[in-house]
Amino acid sequence: MTLYQLVLDVAAEQSGNVLEVSVNAARAGSLAVQPDGWDSPRPQQPVTVTLRAGYNTLRITTLAASNGFDLRQLSLQQ
């Protein structure tokens, strides 16, 4: 198994959006989306995830949303 930093680039107009990240049905962490406008997606605080060799299931769940968000990109950094 290998540790990665999952970085989500998210655009949001208002605060209050909370996302939970899980990998292979195990909770990896959560983050509060920092608003900066719809046209300004920005990287959020990284979440550390553990991936095994082969296939993995990554799930991003909305725990609380004030006015929605736009997930523009996600990246894994080792």
Secondary structure, 3 states (H helix, E strand, C coil): CEEEEEEEEEEECCCCCEEEEEECCEEEEEEECCCCEEEEEEECCCEEEEECCCCCCEEEEEEECCCCCEEEEEEEEC
